[in-house]
Amino acid sequence: MDEKATEALETKNAKDLNFWKGFIIPAFFPVLFLICVILTIDMQIVDYPMLNRFFGGDDLFIFSLFNLLVSLIAWPVIGYNLPPPYHEGGKVSATIGLTGGGLVFLWGLVMLSFIGAS
């Protein structure tokens, strides 16, 4: 290979630190709120008086679930709109988010069709 082709190949390597920052930043909040939802699914809020003061009943679970939903919607928007040093990783992350969201949406439609058929 000549020097120009080798140089072009070297500049296409986007797997540096900026790529990984752009890949992880949009997916950070959905992962964080997924952990919160998992931790609060069967949590008895009366055992935690400080949390019970701010969130009565199942409000903490509903709050975490709502934040998960909003962060899942914002994931592709953030990923596609990252500034130039991080935009390559952001595009990959947003594409993964949209693909995963589409598959979960189709799975939900299938589950609803099974519920409606019985």
C-alpha positions in Angstrom: 0.0 0.0 0.0 1.1 3.5 -0.6 1.4 6.1 2.1 -1.9 7.9 1.3 -3.9 4.7 1.7 -2.2 3.8 5.0 -2.8 7.4 6.2 -6.5 7.2 5.3 -6.9 3.9 7.2 -5.2 5.3 10.3 -7.6 8.3 10.3 -10.7 6.1 10.1 -9.8 4.4 13.4 -12.5 5.9 15.7 -11.9 3.5 18.6 -10.0 6.0 20.7 -11.0 7.6 24.0 -13.3 10.1 22.4 -15.2 7.3 20.7 -15.8 5.5 24.0 -16.8 8.7 25.7 -19.4 9.3 23.0 -20.5 5.7 23.2 -21.0 5.7 27.0 -22.3 9.2 27.7 -25.8 8.8 26.1 -26.3 5.4 27.6 -25.3 6.4 31.2 -28.7 7.6 32.4 -30.8 4.7 31.1 -28.4 2.2 32.8 -28.5 4.3 36.0 -32.3 4.4 36.1 -32.6 0.8 35.1 -30.6 -0.1 38.3 -32.9 2.3 40.3 -36.0 0.5 38.9 -34.6 -2.9 39.7 -33.7 -1.8 43.3 -37.1 -0.3 43.9 -39.4 -3.0 42.4 -40.0 -4.8 45.8 -38.8 -2.1 48.1 -40.9 -1.5 51.2 -40.7 2.2 51.6 -41.9 2.2 55.2 -38.6 0.7 56.2 -36.8 3.8 55.1 -38.3 6.8 57.0 -36.3 9.5 55.1 -37.5 8.1 51.7 -41.0 7.7 53.1 -41.1 11.4 53.9 -40.5 12.4 50.2 -42.1 9.4 48.4 -45.2 7.8 50.0 -46.2 4.3 48.9 -44.9 3.2 45.5 -44.0 6.7 44.3 -40.2 6.0 44.3 -40.7 3.0 41.9 -43.0 5.1 39.7 -40.5 8.0 39.8 -37.7 5.7 38.8 -39.7 4.0 36.1 -40.7 7.4 34.6 -37.1 8.6 34.6 -36.1 5.4 32.9 -38.7 6.0 30.2 -37.6 9.6 29.7 -33.9 8.7 29.6 -34.6 5.9 27.0 -36.4 8.5 24.8 -33.5 11.0 25.2 -30.7 8.4 24.6 -30.8 8.6 20.7 -31.4 12.3 20.7 -28.3 12.9 22.9 -26.3 10.3 20.9 -27.0 11.9 17.5 -26.4 15.4 18.7 -23.0 15.0 20.4 -20.2 17.5 19.4 -17.6 16.4 16.8 -14.9 14.7 19.0 -17.6 12.4 20.4 -20.0 12.1 17.5 -18.8 8.8 16.1 -19.4 6.9 19.4 -22.6 8.8 19.9 -24.0 7.7 16.6 -23.2 4.0 17.3 -24.7 4.3 20.8 -27.9 6.0 19.5 -28.2 3.3 16.8 -28.0 0.6 19.4 -30.5 2.4 21.5 -33.0 2.7 18.6 -32.5 -0.9 17.6 -33.0 -2.2 21.2 -36.0 0.1 21.7 -37.6 -1.1 18.4 -37.1 -4.7 19.4 -38.6 -4.1 22.9 -41.5 -2.3 21.2 -42.1 -5.3 18.9 -41.9 -7.7 21.8 -44.4 -5.6 23.7 -46.8 -5.7 20.7 -46.4 -9.5 20.5 -47.2 -9.8 24.3 -50.2 -7.6 23.9 -51.5 -9.7 21.0 -51.1 -12.8 23.2 -53.1 -11.1 26.0 -55.8 -10.1 23.5 -56.0 -13.5 22.0 -56.7 -15.3 25.2 
